Amino acid sequence: MTGIDKLAERHIIEHESHLKRIDELLARGKKLAAEEAECDQLGMELKEIQDDREKLSEHIQELKKAPAEYWQKRSFEKAGPMGVWDAVAQRLEEVLESMGGKSKSE
């Protein structure tokens, strides 16, 4: 395995780890939504976030198929998907925090 292959694999693993965290937060949000009587707004927000999560998952699949030339040209220091993951995770945390005071089962 070349250095670029190792670098690509490390970044894909990192991206998958972030996706797992998003999945955990989504599961928590869905549980809160199920417990809340007035959960229409939360449900709509979670649906939008779930759609964003699916886009991220598709992106990871594309990265897995990318040739070594792609990774050689790519600058990992740029925001790229990490910026998107940060935004999605931040949004999820804000939604969950706003509901946190109302939930008794966390």
WORA-V893352 format. One record per backbone hydrogen bond with DSSP energy under -0.5 kcal/mol. CO is the residue of the C=O (numbers start at 1). NH is the residue of the N-H. Records with the same first field share a line. If there is no record, write none. Layout:
CO->NH ; NH
//
This chain:
2->6
3->7
4->8
5->9
6->10
7->11
8->12
9->13
10->14
11->15
12->16
13->17
14->18
15->19
16->20
17->21
18->22
19->23
20->24
21->25
22->26
23->27
24->28
25->29
26->30
27->31
28->32
29->33
30->34
31->35
32->36
37->39
39->43
40->44
41->45
42->46
43->47
44->48
45->49
46->50
47->51
48->52
49->53
50->54
51->55
52->56
53->57
54->58
55->59
56->60
57->61
58->62
59->63
60->64
61->65
62->66
63->66
67->70 ; 71
68->72
69->73
70->74
74->76
75->78
79->82 ; 83
80->83 ; 84
81->85
82->86
83->87
84->88
85->89
86->90
87->91
88->92
89->93
90->94
91->95
92->96
93->97
94->98
95->99
96->100
97->101
99->102 ; 103
//
